[in-house]
C-alpha cells in the first residue's frame, strides 16, 4: 500500500489504519492470542498504522503481535490525564507494555472545549519534553470538538490533529453544542495548511454508518488535509475490505453485513444526559443503576436514531 507523510513530521502512514480499541475489553474483548493475530494479520497485509490509548488497555495485543512479525508499524497512543506526572507515567507505561524504545505519536486524548486545553498544559508540556528526549516522535491532540481543532492550527508545538469527522456529523461538538462536518472539515484544512499531520476517526460514526460503507469512507478520504482514516477492526474480513478500499480494488457494490451488530453505549463515555432515552422510538434505552444509558437488546430495533443525539459519541454499533 502507498504511504503518505503526516504533515511535516516525517512519519509515513498508510491511508487506512487499525483502531485497536475494537479488540479490547470495552468492545469485542477478544482473547489475547486472537486479538494479537488479527493485529499481526493487518500488518502483514500492508496496514502500517495502529491507534491505541492508555484508556483502551490494548497494549498487550500490540506487544504480542510485534513478537511474531518483523514489521515495525507506526503506533499512536493517547492519555486522558491533565498533569505532567500522569502523562509521564502514561508514556512510560506504553513503552514498557508494548516493549518499545519510542512511540511514534502520543496525543492528549479527547480534548474538549475550553478550559480543557488550558487545564492540560502540564500534560502537554510533558509531551514536549518526551519529544525532545526522543521517547516520542510527534505530539498533538485527539478531539471531537471543532473549536479545539481550530485552535490547534495556531499552536506551533502541535504536530498532529486526530479529529472526529463523518458524513452525518455524528458526535461532532462545538463548545457546549453540536458542530457540523463542514466546520470540522474547515478546521482540518487549516491544520493541514499549517503543516500538521491529520488523520481521522469515526468515519463510520461509531459503527452507525457502516451500512453506508463506501459512501462514508469516500466522504472522509475526499476531505482536503486527511492523510489517513483510522478504522476499528474486529475480523480479518474487515482488514481485507478496508485494504481493498484503500487500493481501489473493492467491489463498487459492496455493502457489509451488519445483521449481527448491536447498538451499545460505552459506559466510560456516557454522561447520563438522557437524550438517547428520549429519542429511542421503541423505548429500548433505559438508565441503569449508575444513572447511565443502557440498551435492552431484546427490544432494540437497531434503527440508529439514538446515535445522532448523543453529545459525546458514546453510542456505538459493533
C-alpha positions in Angstrom: 0.0 0.0 0.0 1.2 3.5 -0.7 2.2 5.7 2.3 1.5 9.4 3.0 3.6 11.7 5.2 1.7 13.1 8.2 2.2 16.8 7.8 5.8 17.8 8.4 6.5 15.0 10.9 8.5 12.8 8.5 6.2 9.9 9.6 4.7 8.0 6.7 1.4 6.1 7.2 -0.9 4.0 5.0 -4.2 5.7 4.0 -6.1 3.5 6.4 -5.1 2.5 9.9 -6.2 -0.1 12.5 -8.0 1.2 15.6 -7.1 -1.4 18.2 -9.8 -0.2 20.6 -12.2 -2.7 18.9 -10.4 -5.8 20.0 -10.2 -4.7 23.7 -12.4 -5.3 26.7 -14.8 -2.4 26.1 -15.9 -3.8 22.8 -15.2 -7.3 21.4 -13.0 -8.4 24.3 -11.0 -10.9 22.1 -8.7 -13.4 23.8 -5.1 -12.1 23.7 -3.9 -14.6 21.1 -6.8 -14.0 18.8 -6.6 -10.2 19.0 -2.8 -10.2 18.5 -3.2 -12.5 15.5 -5.7 -10.0 14.0 -3.3 -7.1 14.5 -0.4 -9.2 13.0 -2.6 -10.1 10.0 -3.4 -6.4 9.3 0.3 -5.5 9.5 1.3 -8.3 7.2 -1.4 -7.4 4.7 0.0 -3.9 4.4 -1.5 -1.6 7.1 1.3 0.1 8.9 -0.6 2.4 11.3 -2.1 1.4 14.7 -4.0 3.6 17.1 -4.4 2.7 20.8 -4.6 4.6 24.2 -3.9 4.1 27.8 -7.6 4.0 28.5 -8.2 1.2 25.9 -6.0 -1.3 27.7 -5.0 -2.8 24.4 -1.2 -2.6 24.7 -0.8 -6.4 25.3 -2.4 -7.1 21.8 0.1 -4.9 20.1 3.1 -6.3 22.1 2.1 -9.9 21.2 1.6 -9.1 17.6 5.0 -7.5 17.3 6.6 -10.5 18.8 5.6 -12.5 15.7 6.5 -10.2 12.9 9.5 -8.1 11.8 7.2 -5.3 10.8 7.5 -2.1 12.9 4.3 -0.1 12.5 3.6 3.5 13.2 1.9 3.5 16.6 -0.2 6.3 18.1 -1.2 6.3 21.8 -3.1 8.8 23.9 -3.7 9.8 27.5 -6.7 11.5 29.2 -4.9 12.9 32.2 -4.1 16.6 32.8 -0.9 16.6 34.8 2.8 16.3 33.9 3.5 13.3 36.1 0.4 11.5 34.9 1.4 11.9 31.3 5.0 10.9 32.1 3.6 7.7 33.6 1.4 7.1 30.6 4.3 7.3 28.2 6.5 5.1 30.4 3.6 2.6 30.7 3.1 2.5 26.9 6.8 1.9 26.2 7.0 -0.8 28.8 3.8 -2.7 28.0 4.4 -2.7 24.3 8.2 -3.2 24.7 9.2 -0.2 22.6 12.1 2.2 22.7 9.9 5.0 21.4 6.3 5.7 20.3 5.7 7.5 17.0 2.8 9.6 18.1 1.4 10.5 21.6 -1.6 12.7 22.0 -3.7 14.4 24.6 -6.9 12.2 24.4 -10.3 13.7 23.6 -9.5 17.4 24.3 -12.8 19.2 24.9 -13.9 22.8 24.8 -12.2 25.4 26.9 -10.9 25.3 29.5 -9.8 21.7 28.9 -6.8 22.7 26.8 -5.6 25.1 29.4 -6.2 22.5 32.2 -3.9 20.1 30.4 -0.9 22.3 30.0 1.1 20.1 32.3 0.4 17.0 30.3 1.3 18.7 27.0 4.5 20.1 28.5 5.4 16.5 29.3 4.8 15.5 25.7 7.1 18.3 24.5 9.8 17.1 26.9 9.3 13.5 25.8 9.7 14.5 22.2 12.9 16.3 23.0 14.1 13.2 24.8 13.4 11.0 21.7 10.7 9.0 23.5 8.0 10.3 21.2 8.4 11.5 17.6 5.3 13.6 17.2 2.7 15.1 19.6 -0.7 16.6 19.5 -4.4 16.1 20.3 -7.4 13.9 19.5 -10.7 15.7 19.7 -14.4 15.6 18.8 -14.6 19.5 19.0 -14.5 21.9 16.1 -13.3 24.7 18.4 -10.4 22.7 19.7 -9.4 21.6 16.2 -9.5 25.3 15.1 -7.3 26.3 18.0 -4.6 23.6 17.2 -3.9 25.1 13.8 -2.4 28.1 15.5 -0.2 26.2 18.1 3.2 25.5 16.6 4.1 22.8 19.1 1.2 20.6 17.9 2.4 18.2 15.2 -0.7 16.1 14.9 -4.5 16.5 14.9 -6.7 13.4 15.2 -10.3 14.7 14.8 -13.7 13.1 14.6 -15.4 13.6 11.2 -18.1 11.8 9.3 -20.7 12.4 6.6 -23.5 12.8 9.1 -21.7 14.9 11.7 -22.3 12.2 14.3 -20.5 13.1 17.5 -19.0 16.4 16.3 -19.1 19.1 19.0 -18.6 22.8 19.2 -18.4 24.4 22.6 -21.4 23.0 24.6 -23.4 22.2 21.5 -23.2 20.2 18.2 -20.8 21.0 15.5 -21.0 20.3 11.8 -19.0 18.3 9.3 -18.4 21.5 7.3 -16.9 23.3 10.3 -14.7 20.3 11.2 -13.6 20.0 7.5 -12.5 23.6 7.5 -10.5 23.1 10.7 -8.9 20.0 9.2 -7.8 22.0 6.2 -6.4 24.8 8.4 -4.3 22.4 10.3 -3.0 20.7 7.2 -2.2 24.1 5.7 -0.2 24.8 8.9 1.9 21.7 8.2 0.3 19.5 10.8 -0.5 15.8 10.2 -4.2 15.0 10.3 -5.7 11.5 10.4 -9.4 11.0 11.0 -11.5 9.0 13.4 -15.2 7.8 13.4 -15.7 7.8 9.6 -18.5 5.3 10.4 -19.8 7.3 13.3 -19.0 4.6 15.9 -20.3 1.9 13.5 -23.7 3.6 12.9 -22.8 4.4 9.3 -21.2 1.0 8.5 -24.2 0.2 6.3 -23.1 3.1 4.0 -19.5 1.8 3.9 -18.3 3.2 0.6 -20.1 6.5 0.9 -18.8 7.1 4.4 -15.2 6.3 3.5 -15.4 8.3 0.3 -16.6 11.4 2.2 -13.7 11.4 4.7 -11.0 10.3 2.3 -12.1 13.1 0.0 -11.5 15.8 2.5 -8.6 18.1 1.9 -5.9 17.5 4.5 -6.7 14.0 5.6 -3.7 11.6 5.4 -5.3 8.5 6.9 -8.5 7.1 8.3 -8.4 5.1 11.5 -10.9 2.3 11.4 -12.0 -0.1 14.2 -11.4 -3.6 13.0 -12.6 -6.9 14.6 -12.2 -9.5 11.8 -9.8 -10.5 9.1 -12.5 -9.9 6.5 -12.7 -6.3 7.7 -8.9 -6.0 7.2 -9.3 -7.3 3.6 -12.1 -5.0 2.7 -10.5 -1.8 4.1 -7.3 -2.6 2.2 -9.3 -3.2 -1.0 -10.9 0.2 -0.4 -7.5 1.9 0.1 -6.1 0.2 -3.1 -9.2 1.0 -5.2 -10.0 -2.7 -5.8 -13.1 -3.1 -3.7 -16.4 -4.2 -5.4 -18.3 -0.9 -6.0 -21.5 -2.6 -4.9 -20.0 -3.8 -1.6 -22.3 -3.5 1.4 -21.2 -5.1 4.7 -23.4 -7.5 6.6 -24.4 -5.7 9.8 -27.1 -8.1 10.8 -25.3 -9.3 13.8 -24.1 -5.8 15.0 -25.8 -4.3 18.0 -26.2 -0.8 19.4 -24.2 -0.4 22.6 -23.5 2.5 24.9 -19.9 3.0 26.1 -20.2 3.4 29.8 -16.9 5.2 30.0 -18.1 7.9 27.7 -21.8 8.2 28.6 -22.6 11.2 30.7 -26.2 10.2 31.6 -27.8 13.2 29.8 -30.8 11.1 28.7 -31.1 12.4 25.2 -30.9 8.9 23.7 -33.6 7.7 26.0 -36.0 10.4 24.8 -35.1 9.8 21.2 -35.5 5.9 21.1 -38.7 5.1 19.3 -39.1 1.7 20.9 -38.1 2.7 24.5 -35.2 0.3 24.3 -32.8 2.5 26.2 -33.0 2.9 30.0 -31.0 4.3 32.9 -29.0 1.7 34.7 -28.1 1.7 38.4 -25.2 4.0 37.7 -27.5 6.5 36.1 -26.1 5.9 32.6 -27.9 4.9 29.5 -28.0 1.2 28.6 -29.7 -0.7 25.7 -32.2 -3.5 26.1 -31.3 -5.7 23.1 -34.4 -7.7 23.4 -36.5 -4.8 22.0 -33.8 -2.6 20.3 -34.6 -2.1 16.6 -31.0 -1.2 15.7 -32.5 1.8 13.9 -29.7 4.1 14.9 -32.0 7.0 15.7 -30.3 7.4 19.1 -26.7 8.0 17.7 -27.2 11.5 16.3 -28.5 12.9 19.5 -25.6 11.7 21.7 -23.4 14.7 22.6 -20.3 12.6 23.4 -20.4 9.8 20.8 -21.0 7.2 23.5 -23.4 5.2 21.2 -21.6 2.7 19.0 -22.5 -0.3 16.9 -20.4 -3.4 16.7 
